[in-house]
């Protein structure tokens, strides 16, 4: 149960930086 829970957190941070870059289309 600890393995599957550690996988999602790794994928989330990877999508956060991408969403931030897309949120700043003005640059």
Protein Blocks (a to p, Z undefined) as FASTA:
>chain_A
ZZmmmmmmmmmmmmmmmmmmmmmmmZZ
